[in-house]
Amino acid sequence: MTLLERRGIPTVSYTAQGFVRDARRSAQTFGLPELPIAIVPTPFTNQPPQDIRSMVESALEQVVAGLTQPIARMEAKEELVFLEEEWITFPGDGLEAFQAMNERFLAYGWSDGFPLVPPTEEALERMLKGTRRNPEDVVAILEPGFGTGTVAKIAANAVMAGCRPEHLPVVLTAIECLAEPQIYLRNKAMSTGPHAPLLWVNGPIRRQIGLNSRVCALGPGAPSFANTVIGRAVRLCMMNIGHTYPGVSDMDTIGSPLKYSACVAENEEESPWPPYHVEHGFPPDANTVTVHFVYGICELHDFQSAAPERLAEVFSTCAQNAAQVSTGLWLIGRRSDPRYGTQEKEHHTLFICPEHAQVFRKGGWGKEELRKALHRLARMPFRLLMLPKEPKALALAHPELTWLWESPETLVPVLEDAGCYEVVVVGGAAGRGAFFWGAGAPVTKPIQP
């Protein structure tokens, strides 16, 4: 809308009542807070055609007014808190000041809901010693608020998350990953879905900074302290630099505990396969961070199977979830960001525990054989895959596949190809892993000190 309006083409968008605040904030972010909207009672999703038609018609006067009347220029109503002073002082003894700071930051929307470590000048200076980068260097511009993520701003959020200086390079690199066009952060940050950044770290830095790759790698507790605070720092940066604030831009229908923190290290020592970063062209001694936005987590449990074929068949059932956005999404087109021309396939991530990885190895399977098996086995009837999708979209994205309407029980792969399955060895003993439904593809970057 913003691009069209700036070219002199009037626009109006239908907006459900519950999303008016989000629409106003988004328009303000893109520089035209006065963009006209036509407000309807509820979203058009899951509504019968006659109800949608009724809502459209009842708002036609708003549409006509928006298209024909000059835009009434308005002052932007700033809902976020921006302070002129560089430092805030909280009086009282240590505990009183700590409580006052946390209450104020929570009221401002700067907190994830857990107690924050005070980002004092001394704490920030100490954190910045964890990197060679200049504090004013720009690491990334984070959507949807287009906030400028300098080293110092990211470090301040790392302090609040409880990070130590040695954790900062990992956080900085993760933020660089978020800003890659391939991630399509605006889509993830402003969605009604539970998109959360899942991080995994490879290389010697895992041990150097105490990242957990084994028991309870996703937390909680002391073994996963580094994992927890690094993941938390990334979320705080998304909020306080990228303005991904709940109820303002983040319109997640229910929310997700993965949004607080989801970070692990690959268990390279107990993996029978090359580590993830080596698979993707990095030297074994390189340190890397991978970020993959995921919707949710499902257990990979099997104490019985001792053959790779059986284990792969069990694992493939996780992907066969018709109620999940990315299941069969390739049929109606790839996720894309029109500004950059990027088109990304949907990917899923599997955390394979060492015990299961050994089952595959003993059967002569590597990660590639597992990926191919998952793609072959994770298939569903075309009819079921298309139930939650717009039929016309298939004709636009894949006109060569419209014959499937005449053969609705034909089995179709849930992901586009075998390369859409990411495999990482994580965890301790016993046959339990984790499956993550992904949104788009992951991004991996080398960690810079």
Protein Blocks (a to p, Z undefined) as FASTA:
>chain_A
ZZmmmnopacdddddfklmmmmmmmmmmnopakbccdddfbdfehpafklmmmmmmmmmm
mmmmmmmpccdddddddfbdcdfbfbdcdeddfklmmmmmmmmmmmnopaghiacddddf
klmmmmmmmpcbdfklcfbdcdfklpacdfklmmmmmmmnopafklmmmmmmmmmmmmpm
klommlmmmmcbfcdcddddedjklmmnopafbehklogajklmmmmmmmmmmmmmmmmm
nopaghklmmcfnbpfklmoccddddfklpcbdcfklmnopafkbccddddddfbdcddd
dfkbccfklmmmmmmmmmmcfkbfkgoklmnopaddfknopacdddddddddfklmmmmm
mnopafklmmmmmmmmmccdfklmmmmpcfklmmmmmmmlmmmmmmmmbccdfbfblmlp
ccddeddehjdddddddehjdddddddZZ
